[in-house]
């Protein structure tokens, strides 16, 4: 949950004066073993995808955005709310990039998402993790070049960097989640 407006200004003033910020409201309680961060990340990406599909006829107000995200998390009203907020955030965010026709952003976003999915798919497989990103970079290069063989080198590098970033970020997130659940992350 992010701080907005005056709450952020108050926090900043207190931190500058050396005061401790007041206790924030407690984090919402999700059902056990729920990966709320995964729901948020996936919902943001789904919102981005929907904005691309709807463009240029998008809902710039954010009031009537069709929501595909909440259905998968119907087990908890908090999870539905989290999914909807992420979806709307991703949808509205993507509109700015679409207005600028920022193809590099779209390429990077998709590469990061594919890297995250790769990390989730291989996370618990012994010996499959690449914590340096070197093997993943080589794999990402092969994947992209096989699909887009005539792409300029700088586009290939942007894709690889996005893929590796998404992969390593997801591995870190999964490691932290394992530790929170009292489990040892895989080697």
Buried (B, 14 or more C-beta within 10 A) or exposed (E): EEEEEEEEEEBEEEEEEEEEEEEEEEEEEBEEEBBBBBBBBBBBBBBBBBBBEBEEEBBEEEEEBEBBBBEBBEEBEBBBEBBBBBBBBBBBBBBEBBEEEBEEBBBBBBBBBBBBBBBBEBBEEEEEBBBEBEBBBEBBBEBBBEEEEEBEEEBBBBBBBBBBBBBBBBBEBBBEBBEEEEEEBBE
